[in-house]
């Protein structure tokens, strides 16, 4: 009798570093740690559930003020945000397929803390893996910490993976 694979949800997000349209340092580290330390060579024993909680830009134009002149402006903004999220998930799904581990990936829009905890309740993974930037107490007050919230509120065991000091950008709040 073959058992069901262990379902591991990995929360992933985009990098906040301008001009770096890839996975964040922390989520990439969490994903790689999961493959190396949990999945190892037992690819048939695990299924990765890759969740991207996509935070909408307030206006979609980074630091510029936005002027919407037509309905097409809003359609283009939605399409660009969707494409960014799909590009991110494609990176992780491709890696899973390269090593032969099963996966599912999806995007939910909204506040990452609420989205991740809601999806944990809905999907019921065996455990959740999230990256952590390793912010100090002062930075946590202003930036917040998704990983800390998930440890307290997610309805499954949570593993947080810290990025190493050499992986940290100049501004620790960046990821």
Buried (B, 14 or more C-beta within 10 A) or exposed (E): EEEEBBBBBBBBBBBBBEEBEEBBBBBBBBBBBBBEEBBEEEBEBBBBBBBBBBBEEEEBEEEEEEEEEEEEEEEEBEEEBEEBBEEBBEBBBEBBEEEEBBBBBEBBEEBBBEBBBBBBEEBEBBBBBBBBBBBEEEBEEEBEBBBBBBBEBBEBEBBBBBBEEEBBBEEBEBB
